[in-house]
Amino acid sequence: MFKEKILTTLNDRYYFLKNYLSDNLPRIFYRTAFNKKISRAEYIQHYELSSEYIDEIVDFWEPYETINLLWHKAFSAISGIQDPRYIPEDIFYKNIEPTLNRYDLAPAYVDKNMTDKLFYAFKRPQTLLRNMNGLYYNADYQPIHLEEALDFIKSYVQEHKVILKPSIDSGAGKNVKILDFRGRNPSVILKKVTKLFKDYDQDFIVQIFLYQHDSFSQMHEESLNTIRLISLRLNGKIHILSRVVRMGNNGSYTDNAKSGSITCGFDEKGYLNPYAVNHWNYEIYKKLYDCFAI
């Protein structure tokens, strides 16, 4: 009986610790990462929240969460806006986003080789070749041999740039490559493409290189710059909660955060904010308007 009680107690403590870590580690991670990034930003070093505003923030959030005031400090320092309703990033990603989204259903949508079937009614990058679970398919999902795949891509890239990327687990620009073999010797192209296919092994996709509109290209012509929206479906209506344009930086050909992308918000009429921020250092880009002097 004593042994059973000990085992039951240990089991209860194990599940308590497991649930506690599951609930708190993501928030600890976000706060630690944020504090590390924000500590390098010069603009926040000389910015202080008033005691009245701090009281307002604490009073607003007290029924819900204990919050880190650094989030509001950064938000106010960048935007000049003081609003206690600003949602700290760790609370958004740990509490709100998982509550409003079924993460367990996400794997059904992550394979880029399936977007042509799932989102056929929308404009998408044109696919040239697919590798799904180690097998090769053309753009119409018809199976082809490796030799056919190599010959087709070798011929196409002699005159066109293409994008090669993993079809699964390729977020944030991970392992995305621009292949520009125009004017190269066909035998050299074949060797390089063969090696790339071997390195990527399986679950990858080859698509045409997209040339964006001049108004977007002038932001940062080396990258494919994008508009990102956060929407909320509530009571049968779609509400847009956040709007930003994200662009590459320092010659990077992706607009993801790890490459030092710049993010700028805009309002419902399409007017940009008078500032933009770099994800890693939270540097303020006050001169962004110079890019849009058209």
N, C-alpha and C positions, 0 to 999 in steps of 0.2 A: 504493500500500500504506500509506504514511504517513498519507494523508488518511483512509483507511478506519479505521485505528487510532484517529485523533483522534475521528472520528465515533462509533466504538464506545465509546470512553472517555466522551465527552460523554453518549451515550445511557445508559450505565450509571449515571453520576452523576445524570442527570435522574431515572431511576427510583428510585435510592436516596433522593434528596431528596424525591421524591413520596411514597414509602412512609414515610419518616421523619416527614414533616409529617402524613400521614394517621394515623399511630400516636400522635403526640404533641400535635398542636394541640388536639384535644378535651380532653385532660387539662390542658393549659396553660390553656385557656379556663375549665374548671371551677375550677381552683385560683385563677386570677386573680379570677374572679367571687366565689368563696367568700371569699377574703382581703379583698376590698373590702367585702363584706357584714359579715363577722365583725368587722372592725376598728371598726365602729360600735356593736357590742354592749358595753354596760357590764359585763355579768356576766363576760365572759371576760378583761377587763383585769386583774383582781386574782386570777385563778385560774392556778395553776402546777401542772404535772405533776411528780411526784417523780422523782428520777433513777432510782430502782428501777423505777418504772412505765415510764419512757421506755425503759430497757434491755429490759424485758419486751416492749414493743411492737415495738422494732427487731428483737429476736431472732425474734419470731413471724413478721414480714413479710419478713425478709431473704431467704428462699428464693424469694419471689414477686415483690415489688415494693419500690421505694424509695418511702416514703410521706411525706406532709406531716403532721407531728404536730398541726397545728392542728385536724384533724378529730377526733382523740381528745381534744384539749383542750376543744373545744366540746361533744362528747358527754358528757364527764365533768362539765363545768361545769353543763350543763343537767340531767342525770339523776342525778348523784351516783354513777354506776356507772363502775368502772374495769375494762375488759375489752379486752385486746389484739386480740381477734377482731373488734372493731367494724370494719366495712368502710367505708373512706373513700368519699365520694360519687363522686369522679373515677374511682376504680378500679371501682366498681360499674357506672357508666354506660359506661365505655370498655372494660372487659375482660369483666365478668361478663354483663351484660344482653345484649350482642350475641352472646355465645357460646351463650346459652340460648334465644335467640329469633331466628327467621328474619325479619329486617327487610325482606328483599326481598319477602316475602309480605304485609307490612302494608298496602300500597296497596289490596288487595282488600277491606279491612274499614273503610277510613276514610270512605267515603261514607255519610253519615247517611240518605240516601234509600234505602239498601239494607238498613238494619237490620231493617225490617219483614219482609223476605224471609229474611234470614240468621238472625235471632233470633226467629222467629215464636212459639216456645214460651215465651218469657219476657215478663214485664211490661215495657212500654215506654211512653214518652209517646205519646199519641194524635196522629197526624198529620192535618192538615187539608188541606194543599196541598204539592205538590212542584214544583220547577223542576229539571229534569235536562237539562244541556247546552243550556239556553235554551228548552226546551219545557216546557209546563205539564201536570201530571197531578194527578188527584184522589188521595185517600188509597188507593184501590184500584188505582193505577197505570194508570188509564184516561186517555188524552190528552184535554185540554180546551183551548179557546181562551183567550187572555188575557182577553177580556171576561168569560168565565164565571168565571175565577179571581178577577178583581177584584170582580165582583158577589158572589161567595160570601163572600170575606173581608170585604168591606164590610158585608155583612149580619151576619156572625158577630161581628165585633168591636164592634158596637153594644151588645152585651150581655155580652161575655166578653173577658177579657185573653188575649193569645196571645204566643207566643215566635216571633221571626223570627231565623234564623241561617243562616250558610253551611253547606252540607252537606258541603263539602270544605274542609280547612284551617281548621277553626274551633275548634281546641283552645285551652285556657286562656282561654275566654270571649271569644275574638276576634270582634268584630262581632256579638255576641249582643245583640238588642234585645227589650225588653218593650214590646208595643204595648197601650196602655190608652186606647182611644177611647170608652169607655162614656159615653153621654149626649151625645156630640158630634153636630154636624149631619152627616147622611149625605153631603152634597156635599163637606164639608170632609174627611171620612174618605176618600172616594174619591180626592181629590187627594193626600192624604198617602200612601195605600197605593200609588197609581200611581207616585209619586215613589220610594218605597222599592223597589218592584219594579224600577224603572229603575236605581236606584243599585246594587242587588245583582246585577242583570244576569242571571246564570245560576248554577245549582247552589246553590240554597238551599231551605230547608224551613220551613213554618209549622206549629207544633204548639200544642196547648192549653197553657195555663199550669197548672203543677202546684202544688197546695197540699199541703205536707208535714204530717206528723203533728205535733201540738203539742209532743211531746217533742223533736223536731228543730227546730221553729220557735223554741223558746225560746233556742236557742243564738244564733241571729241570724236574725230572721224575714224580713229582706229578701232573703236568698239561699236557694238550694236547697242545703242542706247534705248532704254525702255521706260514705259510708264507703268507704275505699280499702284494698284488700288486695293484697299481693304473695304469689303462690303459686309453689310449685315442684313440678313433677311428677317424681318420682324413684322408680324401680323399681315403676311401676304405681300409686303412691299420690300423693295431693295433700297437700302440706305448706304450711301458712300461715306465712310467714316474718315478715310485718309487717302490722299492723292499725292504721289511724288513722281518726279522724273529722275531716273538714275542713269548716270553716264560714267564711262570709263575715265581713267586718269593716268597720266604719265606714260602714255603709249600702250597701255594694256588693251588687248582686244576683247576683253570681257568687262561687263559692268558690275561684277560681283564685289562684295565688300572686301574680300581678302586681297583684291588687287588694288585697293585704295580708291574705290569708286567714290563719286561725289553724288549726294542726294539733295534734291531741292523740292520742296513742297509747292503746291499751287492750289488756288481756290476753285470754287465751282464754275467760275467764268473762264478759267484757264490762265489766270495771271499768276506768274511765279512769285514766290516769296523773295524779299530783298536779300536773302542770305542762303547759303547752302552749306552742308557739312560733309566732312570726310569721315567715314565710318570708324576708322581706327583711332584717329587722333582728335576727332571732333573739331577739326580746324574749320573756322568760319570763312567761307568764300564770298566775301562781300562784293567782289567784282564780277560775279557771274553774269550780271546784266549785260556786260560787254559782249558776251557771246550771242546775245539775242537782239542786238541793235540792228533790226531789220525793218 
